[in-house]
Structure formats: structure tokens, C-alpha cells
């Protein structure tokens, strides 16, 4: 049964209104989820439905997505704005000093990187999960349009043009579903999940999709990634075309404290949809390892931390 959600609106630094949803007990260990480009809070449903009910889960729609407002100008689309929004959500939903596990998929992971030096994050983040994400040079390495040499300026230009195209996707048809499947999921992916992904992508406003695509096409968060120095898990699908697997290895090398590294075989970019059991298990383990758990006498008892590595499991 899907947990009941509570909805609220949070105002970001520039006045943009964000849709925030929470589920679980008010005093439960906190897990904050940030979705990626062209998605919304509904993206997390298959994972949330598999998480323990004692967790308090905070989700929000990135600006321009879902039920959050679209900025009035292109200036409202930036990695600084992503960090501002996350900090506003954290300040509104997680009391300062309360430890939380923060997880971001794709652009959501970039959001965590962008906020790595912010006090609002550093006062709350007990651990971080970076899922199917990267910090820079995304258009140079993407294999969605493998029409030029990997790493070349020509390939980067092609992908930047595709990312920033403000064209409507039109109605959902077998052709558009096939395009979404090719770009975001691995061959053989569950058709229900592919259709769900197509609905999410189609629901994103073309202008917001294009402006965020431009941000992704010029992304450079390497220094912010290096500043993300709390315990971190890196998770990636082995068949990701949008952000290929080498980005995950690069992320692991750049992190100050990478605790686990997980490759999920036969999945592409939408790992939380393609492998929700694996992602839910990872987040459950992180909450158990890094967040206080109720003791028999009702007091909070922190779990011991351990450093492990998993690859190709």
C-alpha cells in the first residue's frame, strides 16, 4: 500500500515556489530524495513503496518540474538555483542538526554536488547517495547520438543542441515511447516502467526541459563534487547512454569519502525505476548505518559506520 503523503509549498531564495511532499512518521529517520531532469516526485514511487515505513521521506519537485513553479526567466535555471532550492527544502523540513540521508538521481545528484558547501546541507547530511549522475563533460561522453568521436567537440555540440531543444514532444505514441526507451532505459526494460518514464518526460514543460538541458550541457561541478566530503554511495547502471558508466568511476575517484560503489548490470539511466529493489535496499542500508535508530528505551542510538565496496553485483 502506498504511504499517504503530505503536501506543502516552500519558497526558494528567488521566490520560486516548490512543491514538497513528505511521508512517514514525523520523528522517523529522514531520507531526502531529489529527482532528475524531466521527472517529478512521482519518479520515486517504486522506490518509496519498497522502503521501511519507519523512515520519514522528503521529496520535492525541482523548479520547472511537476507542481513546482517555472522561473520567469532563463536566469532562474542554474546549478546555484538547484542548490538554493534544496537548501530551502531542507530548512523547511529537516531541523538544523537533524541527520538525514540525501539521495539524488541524475540532476538530483548534481543538486547535491552544487549544495556541497552550503551550511544547510552540511548541518544535516549524514550521508549522500549519488545515483546515475556526473559532474561535468556530459555532452562529450553521452552515447545517445554517437555520431562523432567520444570526447570530441563535435559530439559535445550535437548533444548540447539536443539537450537544449525546446521542441514539444507531441502526443505519446509508439515512436515517442521507443525514443524515451532508447535514451533512458536498457533493452528489455519493463514496458510499464518505460510507459511511466514517457509520461513523466512528456509532462515536463518544453521550455523548462530545454533550459535545464542547457544547464546540463554546460555543467561543471567538479570542485563542488570534491567538497562533498560526507560518506557517499555511488550507484550507476552499466548501460547508461545519457551519463555513461565512466562518469561513476570518475565520481568515485573524486569523492573524499566514497563508502560504496555499485554497478547495476542491464540497467541504463533510470536506475530507480529499472531496479527499485536495489535502490530501496541501498537507501535502507544507508539509513540504518548513518541515522539514529530508536533504542529500546526510546532514546536515539546511532548505528556503527562501515566502509565497503560493491561492484557489478
Backbone bond lengths (Angstrom), bond angles and torsions (degrees), N, CA, C in turn:
res aa  C-N    CA-C-N  psi(-1)  N-CA   C-N-CA  omega(-1)  CA-C   N-CA-C  phi
1 X - - - 1.461 - - 1.520 109.50 -
2 X 1.333 117.47 133.65 1.458 121.95 -179.24 1.525 110.75 -71.21
3 X 1.330 118.69 128.37 1.465 120.44 179.07 1.527 111.13 -62.47
4 X 1.340 115.55 146.28 1.460 120.18 177.59 1.522 109.99 -70.97
5 X 1.338 115.81 137.74 1.460 120.51 -177.85 1.522 110.80 -107.19
6 X 1.328 114.60 147.89 1.454 121.46 172.07 1.526 108.11 -107.58
7 X 1.325 116.28 138.61 1.459 121.61 -176.48 1.525 109.78 -113.51
8 X 1.316 115.03 143.11 1.461 120.38 172.78 1.519 108.43 -150.37
9 X 1.330 115.77 165.73 1.463 121.82 177.90 1.520 108.45 -113.03
10 X 1.326 115.60 132.07 1.464 122.06 179.23 1.523 108.08 -119.84
11 X 1.333 116.62 136.11 1.463 121.84 -179.99 1.526 109.84 -93.95
12 X 1.329 116.69 127.25 1.452 121.33 177.93 1.523 110.88 -82.79
13 X 1.322 116.50 179.01 1.465 121.89 -173.18 1.518 112.74 -58.97
14 X 1.336 118.34 -35.24 1.466 121.00 -178.17 1.514 113.00 -95.60
15 X 1.333 117.59 10.37 1.453 121.66 178.70 1.515 114.60 93.11
16 X 1.322 118.84 -5.60 1.458 120.77 178.09 1.526 109.71 -64.35
17 X 1.330 116.50 132.38 1.461 121.99 -177.29 1.524 109.81 -92.59
18 X 1.324 115.49 129.41 1.457 122.27 -174.78 1.521 110.57 -114.08
19 X 1.325 115.60 135.93 1.455 121.08 173.71 1.523 109.40 -82.80
20 X 1.333 115.84 124.46 1.462 122.00 -178.43 1.525 108.45 -122.75
21 X 1.326 115.93 135.81 1.461 121.51 -179.37 1.519 109.03 -128.19
22 X 1.324 115.92 137.92 1.463 121.11 178.39 1.517 109.15 -129.96
23 X 1.315 115.08 151.61 1.458 121.37 175.25 1.510 108.30 -145.55
24 X 1.309 116.53 155.64 1.461 121.09 -179.52 1.506 112.32 97.48
25 X 1.326 117.33 172.43 1.472 121.54 -176.49 1.521 111.90 -66.88
26 X 1.329 115.85 145.35 1.463 120.92 -178.36 1.518 112.76 -61.03
27 X 1.343 117.34 -29.05 1.462 120.49 -176.98 1.525 112.02 -102.87
28 X 1.324 117.72 14.26 1.450 119.95 -178.98 1.516 112.87 -80.01
29 X 1.337 118.10 162.21 1.464 121.18 173.38 1.523 109.69 -57.39
30 X 1.337 116.75 139.61 1.465 121.30 -167.24 1.524 111.58 -100.11
31 X 1.331 115.01 132.70 1.455 123.50 173.78 1.521 107.48 -124.42
32 X 1.342 117.31 123.29 1.463 122.67 -179.15 1.526 108.45 -109.49
33 X 1.343 116.87 127.84 1.457 122.58 -175.18 1.527 110.52 -117.54
34 X 1.336 116.13 129.27 1.469 122.41 178.41 1.526 108.37 -119.43
35 X 1.328 116.82 120.27 1.463 121.42 -176.72 1.522 111.55 -83.13
36 X 1.316 115.05 175.18 1.448 121.12 -175.68 1.514 114.49 -103.24
37 X 1.315 114.36 -172.35 1.470 124.53 -176.70 1.526 110.51 -57.09
38 X 1.332 115.52 132.63 1.472 126.99 176.81 1.521 113.38 68.42
39 X 1.328 118.84 13.69 1.462 120.38 -179.65 1.537 110.26 -110.16
40 X 1.315 117.23 -162.61 1.461 123.49 -179.04 1.523 107.38 -162.76
41 X 1.335 116.97 -179.96 1.463 119.39 -177.59 1.525 111.81 -58.43
42 X 1.330 117.85 -30.73 1.466 120.69 -179.81 1.523 111.59 -59.07
43 X 1.316 117.06 -24.12 1.462 121.75 178.46 1.519 111.57 -53.04
44 X 1.348 117.02 -34.73 1.452 121.21 -173.83 1.523 113.60 -83.77
45 X 1.331 118.59 -5.34 1.466 120.93 -172.64 1.531 113.38 -53.85
46 X 1.341 120.62 -47.17 1.473 118.51 -179.25 1.527 113.35 -61.07
47 X 1.337 116.98 -31.12 1.462 120.31 177.52 1.524 110.39 -77.04
48 X 1.331 116.56 -48.06 1.463 120.38 -178.19 1.524 111.12 -58.23
49 X 1.326 117.32 -38.83 1.459 120.76 -179.58 1.523 112.89 -64.70
50 X 1.338 117.25 -15.46 1.463 122.04 -179.34 1.523 112.48 -105.05
51 X 1.319 118.30 -0.10 1.465 121.57 -178.38 1.524 110.71 -87.35
52 X 1.332 117.91 153.59 1.461 120.73 176.69 1.523 111.18 -60.05
53 X 1.324 115.73 143.72 1.462 120.56 -175.94 1.526 113.06 -74.10
54 X 1.347 117.44 -10.78 1.468 117.86 179.65 1.524 111.96 -80.69
55 X 1.327 118.72 -9.36 1.459 121.30 179.42 1.527 110.63 -80.01
56 X 1.320 115.70 144.01 1.466 121.22 169.81 1.522 107.23 -97.21
57 X 1.314 116.95 119.31 1.460 121.80 -173.23 1.525 109.06 -110.69
58 X 1.332 115.09 128.91 1.463 122.72 178.43 1.526 107.90 -114.06
59 X 1.321 116.47 125.99 1.467 122.63 176.51 1.520 108.95 -130.37
60 X 1.317 116.62 155.21 1.454 119.37 174.64 1.516 109.83 -150.51
61 X 1.339 114.60 154.29 1.463 120.47 174.78 1.521 108.68 -82.91
62 X 1.335 116.26 125.24 1.458 119.36 173.12 1.534 109.11 -58.90
63 X 1.321 117.35 149.67 1.468 120.66 -179.55 1.532 110.42 -54.92
64 X 1.337 115.17 137.27 1.454 120.28 -177.01 1.510 113.92 83.45
65 X 1.322 117.96 -0.60 1.457 123.17 -178.79 1.532 109.79 -122.22
66 X 1.322 115.54 154.68 1.452 120.29 173.85 1.512 112.50 53.17
67 X 1.335 115.43 -129.64 1.468 120.95 -178.47 1.521 113.08 -97.62
68 X 1.326 118.02 6.67 1.464 120.13 174.50 1.525 109.94 -81.46
69 X 1.333 115.52 155.19 1.471 120.43 -176.16 1.527 110.98 -72.34
70 X 1.327 114.91 154.24 1.458 121.28 171.83 1.519 108.79 -92.49
71 X 1.327 118.55 131.03 1.470 120.03 175.32 1.517 110.58 -58.27
72 X 1.312 115.27 149.75 1.462 119.81 -175.69 1.526 112.61 -74.12
73 X 1.328 116.90 -25.64 1.462 120.32 -176.31 1.525 109.98 -131.53
74 X 1.323 115.30 165.64 1.468 120.46 178.79 1.518 111.62 -62.71
75 X 1.337 117.81 -24.56 1.463 120.86 179.77 1.524 112.01 -63.37
76 X 1.325 117.19 -19.67 1.459 120.90 179.73 1.510 113.89 -79.95
77 X 1.326 116.49 -0.13 1.466 121.52 179.14 1.523 108.39 -111.68
78 X 1.317 116.85 107.97 1.467 121.55 -179.10 1.515 108.53 -166.68
79 X 1.328 116.19 164.67 1.455 119.14 175.78 1.533 110.99 -68.35
80 X 1.331 116.85 -27.57 1.473 119.68 174.15 1.518 110.29 -63.26
81 X 1.345 116.53 -41.86 1.465 120.20 177.93 1.528 110.95 -64.80
82 X 1.320 117.27 -38.84 1.468 119.84 176.58 1.530 110.25 -58.81
83 X 1.334 116.48 -45.56 1.462 120.39 179.14 1.522 111.09 -64.90
84 X 1.328 116.86 -41.64 1.472 120.27 177.94 1.528 110.84 -57.96
85 X 1.331 115.63 -44.74 1.464 119.79 -177.40 1.521 111.59 -64.88
86 X 1.334 116.54 -46.27 1.462 119.56 178.55 1.520 110.53 -59.25
87 X 1.321 117.23 -44.63 1.466 120.16 -179.63 1.520 111.52 -63.43
88 X 1.319 117.67 -38.97 1.465 120.40 177.90 1.525 110.45 -63.05
89 X 1.328 116.84 -41.54 1.464 120.75 178.94 1.527 110.49 -66.05
90 X 1.324 117.06 -44.11 1.462 120.13 179.23 1.525 111.02 -61.30
91 X 1.317 116.92 -45.70 1.463 120.31 -178.52 1.529 111.70 -64.63
92 X 1.331 116.54 -29.56 1.466 120.05 -178.16 1.521 112.84 -84.57
93 X 1.325 118.25 -22.23 1.461 119.71 -170.39 1.531 114.60 -122.26
94 X 1.330 117.66 -18.59 1.467 120.88 -176.51 1.525 108.24 -126.79
95 X 1.315 119.21 109.10 1.468 120.01 -179.16 1.526 111.61 -55.67
96 X 1.319 116.62 143.38 1.463 121.15 179.15 1.519 109.77 -55.53
97 X 1.326 115.84 135.13 1.446 120.87 -178.91 1.514 114.10 89.01
98 X 1.324 117.48 -8.73 1.468 120.80 176.39 1.521 109.22 -82.67
99 X 1.320 118.97 119.89 1.467 119.46 -178.59 1.521 111.44 -70.59
100 X 1.310 115.93 143.23 1.459 121.70 179.10 1.519 108.97 -143.77
101 X 1.319 116.03 153.24 1.455 121.94 168.75 1.520 106.98 -95.94
102 X 1.320 116.73 128.19 1.465 122.80 -179.46 1.520 108.48 -110.61
103 X 1.334 116.66 129.56 1.462 120.98 179.70 1.523 109.18 -128.81
104 X 1.324 115.67 135.75 1.459 120.37 178.80 1.515 111.03 -134.07
105 X 1.318 115.59 134.31 1.463 121.54 176.47 1.519 109.07 -102.83
106 X 1.330 117.63 129.18 1.465 122.90 174.17 1.528 110.18 55.70
107 X 1.337 119.60 -115.00 1.458 121.03 179.30 1.525 111.25 -62.66
108 X 1.336 116.79 -25.68 1.460 119.55 174.53 1.510 111.93 -65.68
109 X 1.341 117.06 -37.56 1.459 120.06 174.27 1.512 111.89 -65.48
110 X 1.328 116.17 -38.50 1.467 120.71 176.46 1.526 110.45 -63.73
111 X 1.337 116.23 -33.35 1.459 120.74 176.24 1.526 110.62 -61.06
112 X 1.328 116.92 -44.33 1.462 120.24 178.57 1.521 110.87 -63.26
113 X 1.334 116.15 -40.96 1.469 119.08 176.36 1.529 110.70 -60.74
114 X 1.332 116.46 -47.32 1.464 120.94 -176.27 1.522 111.87 -60.24
115 X 1.338 116.59 -29.21 1.471 120.88 -177.97 1.518 112.85 -96.86
116 X 1.328 118.13 10.77 1.464 120.98 -169.73 1.520 113.96 -60.62
117 X 1.332 117.38 -27.65 1.469 119.90 -179.14 1.524 112.56 -97.35
118 X 1.308 118.00 -2.34 1.461 121.00 -175.35 1.534 110.98 -76.72
119 X 1.334 117.04 134.79 1.469 119.50 177.63 1.527 113.16 -57.13
120 X 1.314 118.05 -36.80 1.465 120.28 -178.28 1.517 111.47 -59.15
121 X 1.326 117.33 -36.06 1.461 120.50 176.70 1.519 111.00 -79.63
122 X 1.309 116.95 -45.60 1.461 120.38 -173.36 1.529 111.77 -66.68
123 X 1.335 117.85 -25.93 1.462 121.20 178.07 1.528 112.51 -78.62
124 X 1.327 117.18 -9.20 1.463 120.15 -173.19 1.528 114.20 -125.87
125 X 1.308 118.66 -29.53 1.462 121.53 -171.24 1.529 111.33 -76.58
126 X 1.331 116.15 104.00 1.459 120.30 173.87 1.521 110.19 -79.80
127 X 1.325 116.73 -29.42 1.458 122.21 179.02 1.523 107.94 -163.31
128 X 1.337 115.42 160.40 1.463 121.70 -173.78 1.527 108.72 -135.23
129 X 1.334 116.03 142.91 1.464 121.74 172.44 1.524 108.73 -118.40
130 X 1.320 116.38 124.92 1.462 123.19 177.27 1.521 107.43 -107.64
131 X 1.332 116.35 112.44 1.461 122.22 -170.87 1.525 109.73 -114.61
132 X 1.314 117.23 117.54 1.474 122.57 174.66 1.526 110.92 51.29
133 X 1.314 116.20 58.37 1.458 120.07 -175.08 1.523 110.19 -140.01
134 X 1.330 115.79 175.48 1.458 122.72 178.40 1.512 109.38 -156.89
135 X 1.328 115.95 168.79 1.460 119.75 -174.05 1.526 114.39 -111.05
136 X 1.332 118.64 -16.79 1.473 119.80 -178.41 1.532 109.82 -168.84
137 X 1.342 115.51 168.01 1.462 123.45 173.95 1.530 113.34 55.10
138 X 1.319 116.43 36.82 1.463 119.22 179.72 1.529 112.63 -64.21
139 X 1.345 119.81 -47.00 1.469 118.40 -177.85 1.517 114.11 -68.66
140 X 1.315 117.78 -20.79 1.459 120.81 178.96 1.532 112.03 -71.70
141 X 1.331 116.37 -27.89 1.458 120.30 -171.27 1.522 113.82 -110.79
142 X 1.325 117.86 -16.69 1.456 120.57 -178.39 1.524 110.84 -56.38
143 X 1.330 115.89 144.76 1.466 120.59 178.15 1.516 111.71 -112.27
144 X 1.333 117.34 16.54 1.460 120.10 176.31 1.525 110.09 -61.55
145 X 1.340 116.57 -43.03 1.472 122.37 178.17 1.535 107.86 -122.22
146 X 1.326 118.42 78.43 1.466 120.87 -175.52 1.526 111.73 -80.22
147 X 1.334 115.16 61.02 1.461 120.22 -174.60 1.518 112.93 -102.08
148 X 1.312 117.02 3.75 1.463 121.56 177.13 1.520 107.72 -150.49
149 X 1.310 116.25 169.32 1.457 120.35 -176.74 1.518 111.73 -61.01
150 X 1.330 116.04 139.99 1.454 120.56 177.55 1.523 110.20 -58.88
151 X 1.326 115.88 133.32 1.452 121.79 -179.79 1.510 114.33 86.24
152 X 1.325 117.54 -4.38 1.460 120.43 -175.52 1.525 111.50 -82.35
153 X 1.316 115.67 158.56 1.464 121.48 176.73 1.520 110.88 -63.54
154 X 1.335 116.59 -34.05 1.464 119.94 179.93 1.521 111.22 -65.19
155 X 1.342 116.91 -44.51 1.465 118.59 178.56 1.524 110.46 -64.84
156 X 1.317 117.21 -40.59 1.463 120.24 178.65 1.520 110.99 -60.75
157 X 1.339 117.33 -42.69 1.459 120.59 -179.21 1.524 111.17 -63.88
158 X 1.333 117.31 -41.01 1.461 120.85 178.89 1.521 111.30 -61.74
159 X 1.308 116.66 -46.21 1.455 119.37 -177.86 1.522 112.06 -72.12
160 X 1.320 117.83 -35.06 1.466 118.67 175.74 1.522 110.45 -62.06
161 X 1.316 117.17 -41.42 1.460 120.57 178.87 1.526 110.90 -62.62
162 X 1.337 116.51 -41.35 1.464 119.84 -179.89 1.523 111.48 -68.99
163 X 1.344 116.88 -41.55 1.457 120.38 -179.63 1.521 111.95 -63.34
164 X 1.330 116.86 -37.36 1.464 120.53 -174.55 1.506 114.95 -94.81
165 X 1.328 118.41 8.93 1.469 120.49 -178.68 1.531 110.16 -74.20
166 X 1.350 118.02 122.87 1.462 120.46 -176.99 1.524 113.13 -89.18
167 X 1.313 118.25 27.36 1.458 121.13 -174.84 1.520 111.16 -77.23
168 X 1.343 117.75 138.19 1.467 119.34 172.40 1.520 109.86 -63.20
169 X 1.324 116.26 147.08 1.459 119.79 179.25 1.520 112.26 -81.52
170 X 1.345 116.23 -14.06 1.455 119.04 -178.91 1.521 111.49 78.34
171 X 1.308 118.25 -171.30 1.467 121.43 -179.22 1.524 110.84 -69.55
172 X 1.349 114.51 156.98 1.456 119.32 175.99 1.526 108.56 -72.87
173 X 1.297 116.18 119.08 1.454 122.84 -178.81 1.528 108.55 -133.01
174 X 1.328 118.28 168.30 1.474 118.87 174.88 1.528 112.07 -54.68
175 X 1.340 117.60 -33.76 1.453 120.33 -179.90 1.524 111.73 -68.38
176 X 1.350 116.84 -45.89 1.469 118.40 -179.93 1.523 111.24 -68.68
177 X 1.338 117.38 -35.66 1.466 119.13 175.71 1.526 110.76 -62.66
178 X 1.331 115.71 -40.40 1.467 119.22 178.92 1.525 110.80 -64.10
179 X 1.340 116.82 -38.24 1.464 120.46 179.18 1.520 110.90 -65.87
180 X 1.331 116.32 -44.92 1.465 119.90 178.33 1.521 110.02 -62.87
181 X 1.328 116.72 -41.70 1.466 120.24 179.55 1.524 110.66 -61.60
182 X 1.308 117.05 -43.96 1.465 120.54 -179.05 1.529 111.04 -63.89
183 X 1.325 116.80 -42.92 1.459 120.79 -174.52 1.524 112.23 -74.42
184 X 1.334 117.48 -38.25 1.462 119.71 -165.97 1.515 115.82 -112.46
185 X 1.324 118.91 -21.20 1.460 119.78 -172.90 1.531 110.96 -128.72
186 X 1.311 114.37 165.59 1.462 120.26 -178.69 1.521 110.72 -85.78
187 X 1.334 117.45 155.40 1.469 119.95 174.72 1.530 110.38 -56.03
188 X 1.320 115.44 138.91 1.449 119.85 -179.18 1.513 114.47 85.65
189 X 1.326 117.88 5.33 1.467 120.58 179.31 1.528 110.27 -63.47
190 X 1.319 115.12 148.61 1.460 121.54 178.86 1.527 109.89 -55.34
191 X 1.332 116.72 128.58 1.456 119.94 -176.60 1.528 111.94 -62.90
192 X 1.328 117.39 -35.25 1.468 119.32 178.70 1.522 110.78 -61.82
193 X 1.323 115.68 -39.82 1.454 119.16 178.39 1.523 111.04 -68.05
194 X 1.344 116.57 -39.04 1.457 120.06 178.42 1.520 110.95 -64.10
195 X 1.325 117.01 -41.94 1.469 120.28 177.33 1.525 110.85 -63.84
196 X 1.322 116.49 -40.35 1.462 120.63 177.88 1.522 110.31 -61.90
197 X 1.332 117.42 -43.56 1.457 121.40 177.07 1.519 111.04 -60.13
198 X 1.326 116.80 -43.64 1.464 120.95 179.25 1.524 110.96 -60.94
199 X 1.326 117.43 -39.88 1.471 119.74 178.72 1.520 110.90 -64.10
200 X 1.326 117.18 -41.72 1.462 120.40 178.35 1.524 111.04 -61.94
201 X 1.330 116.66 -47.47 1.463 120.82 -176.95 1.529 110.45 -65.18
202 X 1.329 117.67 -42.49 1.461 120.73 179.58 1.525 111.92 -64.35
203 X 1.338 116.62 -30.33 1.463 119.87 -176.97 1.524 112.58 -75.31
204 X 1.327 118.62 -16.21 1.462 121.38 -179.89 1.526 109.29 -75.81
205 X 1.318 117.30 129.86 1.470 121.16 -178.44 1.526 110.01 -61.06
206 X 1.339 117.82 135.27 1.478 120.20 -176.94 1.524 113.88 -55.37
207 X 1.340 117.70 -38.20 1.467 119.80 -179.21 1.521 110.99 -66.90
208 X 1.337 116.57 -42.53 1.468 119.88 178.15 1.518 110.36 -65.91
209 X 1.325 116.28 -42.14 1.459 119.62 178.86 1.523 110.77 -58.93
210 X 1.327 116.62 -44.67 1.466 120.83 -177.79 1.523 111.56 -68.01
211 X 1.332 117.15 -42.50 1.461 118.85 -177.31 1.524 111.59 -69.09
212 X 1.320 116.42 -38.16 1.460 117.42 174.40 1.521 110.68 -70.29
213 X 1.336 117.41 -32.81 1.457 119.74 175.43 1.517 111.81 -61.36
214 X 1.327 116.72 -37.20 1.465 120.23 176.94 1.525 110.40 -64.52
215 X 1.339 116.80 -40.81 1.467 120.13 178.04 1.526 109.99 -60.99
216 X 1.334 116.68 -44.58 1.461 119.98 179.94 1.524 111.54 -64.37
217 X 1.328 116.09 -34.28 1.455 120.25 -178.64 1.509 114.05 -69.78
218 X 1.321 117.39 -19.05 1.470 121.71 -179.06 1.537 111.53 -119.33
219 X 1.313 117.06 19.71 1.459 122.85 -172.67 1.531 112.40 -64.09
220 X 1.317 116.30 136.96 1.464 121.56 171.10 1.523 108.23 -149.27
221 X 1.333 115.21 92.39 1.459 121.59 -179.04 1.530 111.56 -118.55
222 X 1.325 116.76 26.37 1.461 119.71 -177.88 1.524 112.40 -59.58
223 X 1.327 117.01 -47.97 1.464 119.54 -178.89 1.523 111.14 -67.11
224 X 1.317 117.15 -36.72 1.462 120.00 177.01 1.525 110.59 -65.50
225 X 1.335 117.62 -36.86 1.456 120.82 177.32 1.530 110.36 -63.67
226 X 1.310 117.65 -42.41 1.467 120.62 179.51 1.530 111.52 -62.80
227 X 1.330 116.91 -27.24 1.465 121.00 -179.53 1.526 112.63 -81.83
228 X 1.333 116.58 -7.87 1.465 120.72 178.88 1.532 107.19 -81.42
229 X 1.325 116.44 87.94 1.455 120.52 -167.15 1.519 114.71 -107.25
230 X 1.336 118.15 12.24 1.456 119.62 173.93 1.534 109.76 -87.46
231 X 1.330 119.20 166.08 1.470 120.60 179.71 1.532 111.03 -53.49
232 X 1.326 115.82 130.40 1.463 120.69 -171.95 1.515 110.85 -134.01
233 X 1.330 115.14 140.40 1.461 122.62 171.91 1.522 108.49 -108.89
234 X 1.317 116.66 137.70 1.462 122.82 176.70 1.525 108.11 -115.25
235 X 1.335 116.10 127.97 1.458 122.07 -177.99 1.526 108.46 -131.26
236 X 1.341 117.06 137.30 1.462 119.62 -177.79 1.525 110.17 -153.51
237 X 1.329 115.57 145.68 1.451 120.67 172.45 1.521 110.56 -82.29
238 X 1.317 116.29 143.47 1.464 119.85 -175.19 1.525 112.82 -74.59
239 X 1.347 117.93 -14.29 1.466 120.20 -175.19 1.530 111.58 -118.50
240 X 1.303 115.98 29.93 1.465 122.04 -179.28 1.530 109.84 -70.73
241 X 1.341 117.25 123.91 1.464 121.84 176.87 1.525 111.48 -92.18
242 X 1.327 116.97 -36.67 1.467 120.13 -177.07 1.529 111.15 -66.97
243 X 1.336 116.05 -48.97 1.462 121.99 179.35 1.523 106.19 -130.02
244 X 1.309 118.43 87.23 1.462 121.33 -171.93 1.524 113.77 -59.66
245 X 1.319 114.99 159.20 1.463 123.50 -173.86 1.528 115.00 -51.61
246 X 1.350 120.82 -36.25 1.466 118.11 178.78 1.525 114.10 -54.08
247 X 1.331 118.34 -26.20 1.467 119.77 176.30 1.527 110.87 -61.63
248 X 1.336 117.19 -38.03 1.463 119.90 -179.86 1.523 110.85 -64.54
249 X 1.326 116.98 -42.50 1.465 119.78 178.10 1.525 110.69 -64.07
250 X 1.314 116.18 -39.31 1.468 120.11 177.72 1.530 110.51 -64.75
251 X 1.329 116.23 -42.91 1.464 120.59 177.83 1.521 110.76 -59.49
252 X 1.328 117.07 -44.90 1.470 120.45 179.34 1.527 110.89 -58.30
253 X 1.322 116.83 -42.59 1.467 119.66 -178.79 1.524 112.14 -67.73
254 X 1.316 117.68 -31.95 1.457 121.21 -175.78 1.527 113.09 -83.25
255 X 1.322 117.43 -22.02 1.456 120.53 -177.26 1.524 111.92 -71.20
256 X 1.319 114.44 146.75 1.462 119.76 178.24 1.525 112.31 -76.45
257 X 1.339 117.66 -28.69 1.467 120.51 -173.40 1.523 110.28 -148.22
258 X 1.327 116.79 67.04 1.460 120.99 177.39 1.527 108.39 -80.00
259 X 1.336 116.36 113.24 1.464 120.56 -176.17 1.529 112.35 -88.33
260 X 1.338 117.39 -38.37 1.460 120.48 179.25 1.523 109.38 -137.90
261 X 1.316 115.50 146.50 1.465 122.31 177.27 1.522 106.88 -132.16
262 X 1.329 116.33 117.92 1.459 120.99 -173.44 1.520 110.92 -125.99
263 X 1.316 116.66 121.95 1.457 122.49 169.72 1.523 107.48 -99.00
264 X 1.330 116.49 130.10 1.461 120.13 179.05 1.524 108.02 -106.13
265 X 1.323 117.64 108.19 1.465 120.52 -176.21 1.527 112.22 -63.80
266 X 1.326 114.94 151.12 1.468 122.98 174.73 1.520 112.93 59.31
267 X 1.332 117.39 28.52 1.458 121.54 170.76 1.520 107.95 -126.71
268 X 1.316 115.48 155.82 1.458 120.87 -178.73 1.523 109.33 -112.05
269 X 1.343 117.22 -128.93 1.456 119.26 -171.27 1.527 113.26 -79.42
270 X 1.322 118.18 -30.41 1.469 120.71 -173.22 1.528 110.90 -92.03
271 X 1.307 116.59 55.01 1.462 121.09 -174.79 1.530 114.15 -55.17
272 X 1.351 121.29 -40.35 1.463 118.46 178.74 1.532 113.52 -64.07
273 X 1.333 117.70 -23.54 1.457 120.95 176.05 1.522 111.48 -90.74
274 X 1.314 116.74 -35.73 1.458 120.15 -177.79 1.531 112.12 -78.32
275 X 1.318 116.91 -31.52 1.470 121.45 -178.62 1.524 110.22 -136.63
276 X 1.338 118.44 60.18 1.477 120.05 -175.93 1.525 112.91 -62.85
277 X 1.330 117.77 -31.42 1.466 119.08 178.16 1.523 111.03 -63.12
278 X 1.335 116.65 -42.91 1.466 120.87 -179.60 1.521 111.29 -65.75
279 X 1.337 116.84 -43.19 1.468 119.64 -178.75 1.526 110.16 -68.65
280 X 1.329 117.63 -42.35 1.464 120.14 178.94 1.528 110.89 -62.77
281 X 1.334 117.14 -40.05 1.467 119.89 178.76 1.521 110.94 -64.85
282 X 1.327 116.53 -41.52 1.465 120.18 178.22 1.523 110.92 -60.58
283 X 1.333 117.46 -48.44 1.464 120.94 -177.95 1.524 111.06 -66.72
284 X 1.326 116.99 -36.74 1.464 120.30 176.46 1.523 110.50 -62.09
285 X 1.335 116.64 -44.46 1.465 120.73 178.62 1.529 111.12 -63.62
286 X 1.341 116.97 -39.58 1.459 119.77 179.68 1.525 110.76 -65.50
287 X 1.328 116.67 -41.30 1.463 119.44 178.37 1.528 110.43 -62.82
288 X 1.332 116.29 -41.50 1.464 119.66 -179.87 1.523 111.86 -66.52
289 X 1.332 116.74 -34.74 1.458 120.85 -176.40 1.523 113.23 -80.40
290 X 1.338 117.09 -31.70 1.461 119.34 -167.84 1.525 115.29 -118.63
291 X 1.330 118.24 -7.50 1.464 120.19 -177.69 1.518 110.68 -115.20
292 X 1.330 117.50 149.77 1.466 120.30 177.43 1.524 110.25 -61.85
293 X 1.320 115.45 141.10 1.460 121.50 176.37 1.519 108.97 -116.90
294 X 1.325 118.07 144.06 1.469 119.82 179.24 1.523 110.72 -60.29
295 X 1.326 116.42 128.87 1.459 121.21 175.25 1.520 109.48 -88.20
296 X 1.325 116.57 175.55 1.461 120.44 -177.24 1.520 111.83 -60.65
297 X 1.340 117.28 -32.54 1.465 120.91 -178.91 1.511 113.15 -90.32
298 X 1.370 116.14 6.27 1.451 119.59 177.89 1.497 114.02 91.99
299 X 1.361 117.40 -9.90 1.457 119.28 -179.95 1.519 109.98 -80.00
300 X 1.309 115.99 156.78 1.458 120.32 178.89 1.515 109.69 -79.96
301 X 1.309 115.86 131.15 1.458 121.56 -178.78 1.516 109.15 -123.37
302 X 1.350 118.91 112.36 1.461 120.15 -178.46 1.517 111.32 -68.64
303 X 1.325 114.73 144.06 1.460 120.99 176.75 1.525 110.14 -82.30
304 X 1.304 116.48 152.27 1.455 120.55 175.87 1.514 109.50 -71.28
305 X 1.326 116.06 147.34 1.456 121.74 179.36 1.521 109.49 -100.91
306 X 1.308 115.45 143.58 1.453 119.25 175.86 1.506 109.57 -139.12
307 X 1.315 115.94 154.70 1.460 121.68 -177.09 1.522 108.43 -108.86
308 X 1.344 115.65 121.69 1.448 120.85 -179.32 1.512 109.03 -136.26
309 X 1.323 114.39 169.05 1.464 119.24 176.00 1.521 108.12 -142.39
310 X 1.330 115.76 135.48 1.450 121.57 179.00 1.505 107.43 -131.03
311 X 1.296 118.45 132.88 1.446 121.15 177.92 1.506 109.39 -140.82
312 X 1.340 114.58 134.06 1.435 120.70 175.78 1.522 113.84 69.02
313 X 1.346 117.48 14.79 1.462 119.44 -179.05 1.500 110.60 -85.92
